[in-house]
Amino acid sequence: MSCSEPPLPPSFPSLVVMAGAPLPPSAMSSRSSGASTSYRQAALQKYLIKKKNRSFHKKVRYESRKRLAEARPRVRGQFVKQEVLAAQQA
């Protein structure tokens, strides 16, 4: 820690809790095991909800970009310049 930074107040961990940020289980070691268990259950529940809502379907965000890409010339699936395309066809 450099001299220009002010030292943290002694109640810094309680400020983090008051701000609504949950503490990791390692920080809860002084508390009862029930508190860390409920923290884990909440984290697990959040993970399962996010897992259930995953979507692996293709989604086009910009129709204009899609139209442009479909109109561009390709060789074996890769975009090429008009000059390269003309040279290959000749």
C-alpha positions, 0 to 999 in steps of 0.5 A: 500500500502506498503512502498516498492511499488512505488506510481502509476503515476498520469496519470495511467488511461491514460496509461491503455487507451494507452495500448489498454485496454478498461475502464469499463463503471464506469470509463467513468462516467466523459465522455459523455453518448455517449462514454459509450453507444458505449462501451456497443454496442461494448461489446454487439456485441462481445458477440453476435458474440461469442454466434453465434459461440458456438459449443456444438458438441462432439470433440475428441482431442486425438485419442490415449486416445479414443482408450485406453478408448474404450479398457478398461473394464467397469462395468455400464459405469465406468472403473474397474481393471481386478481383479475386473472384474474377481471377478464379472464374477466368 
